[in-house]
Amino acid sequence: MIAEIRVEQANGILTITLARADKKNALTNEMYGALADLIENAGQDGTTRVVLVQGDGDIFTAGNDVGEFAAIAAGKGPGERHVHRFLHALAKSTVPLVAAVHGKAVGIGTTMLLHCDYVLLAPDAQLMTPFANLALVPEAASSYLLPLRVGHVRAFEMFALGEPIDANSAVAWGLANKICAKDELRAQAKRMAEKIAAKPAGSLSAMKLLMRNAEALIAKMDSESAKFEERLASAEAREAFSAFAEKRKPDFSSISQH
Ligand code: COA
């Protein structure tokens, strides 16, 4: 396993901890590869009954590594983009997924929650999907799943404005199950994972298959990815990535629509 992803397997629970706190757990291609392997294997190892995802440091994750987005935009991206395998693994997973979220969950940090089965939040949790701020489009089938979950106008607001949704709203909108004290987050998430792990695994797996249409989700992910790749190469996105690197606000005013 890589240093940025910590894994613990005990009592049927696979706990995955995002461990790149100095970069706010921003996800690199290598991290996506490790996450994809873990989620794919969890469905096949005959041991894992629940997967629990959490983050080290002061936020859950800052989403995709923006430096890697910039490298892809400049034609210097990695040969194989593991994010696609990670997203497909989420869509296909029939092992229950629990998430424990504190601080910000940005971009894929929020959209991956749409594939989780139980989401616990610390009071400081903030869900945000600032795709338009980076001149990108939604991913992880969130262009379908988010409006379905919260309604079109809230989903549009989240995608287009990219402003954070606080923990109370996230629960009220059906994006998470409940809020617990920050110092209790990991313990409570573990207790919930244990509770789920004690249920008949075959029943839960069949239930997930019935509740989610993996093929349709993958088709949506793939069409989003095609548009996402186009957007990564746009002048707007280049300006957004440069602005992030230079720690300034992007200026899209002189860039025409295409
Ligand atoms: N990709 C790469 N590096 C990131 C990152 C990301 N998504 N998010 C944070 N980092 C890095 C910063 O560049 C900084 O690195 P440095 O110390 O070498 O300068 C470090 O993590 C700390 O981030 P900083 O911005 O100083 O922390 P903050 O607490 O002020 O803000 C965030 C935290 C998450 C609000 C802010 O970092 C942010 O907006 N990140 C980008 C989120 C994003 O757009 N993700 C893509 C979504 S599609």
Residues whose N, C-alpha, C, O or C-beta is under 5 A from the ligand:
A	BS01	COA	D22 K23 K24 A26 A62 G63 N64 D65 V66 G67 V106 G107
